[in-house]
Amino acid sequence: MTDIEKLQNALVFHDFAARYMLDAVVAMLEATDFDATPAERHKARDVAKRDLQTAYRALEQAQIMKGVDG
């Protein structure tokens, strides 16, 4: 795989991570909605946690694709 291909693949993972980060922000806003029921808040927090974990894994993959350590 060439350096350009590695960079392109890393950018795909960065884009994926950014989308999940934005989804997590939306879920956190829903979790703090005063009109939401406690069950809806807990569900939104779970979604935010899952989205943040997915974003973190995508960033890790981006680093692997670029060949960055740490």
Residue, then its C-alpha position, 0 to 999 in steps of 0.5 A: m500500500t502506498d503512502i497516498e493510499k494509507l493517507q486516504n484510508a486514514l482520512v476515511f477513518h477520521d471522517f467516520a470518527a468525526r461523524y460519530m463524535l457529532d452523533a455523540v454530542v447530539a445524544m448528550l444534548e438529548a440526555t440533558d433534555f429536561d422534557a425527556t423521561p429518565a428512561e429516555r435520558h439513560k438511553a441517550r447516554d448509552v448512545a453517546k457512550r457507544d458513539l464515543q467508543t466507536a469514534y475512538r476506535a476509528l481514530e485508532q484505526a486512522q493512526i494504524m493506517k497512517g503508521v503512527d505509533g502511540 
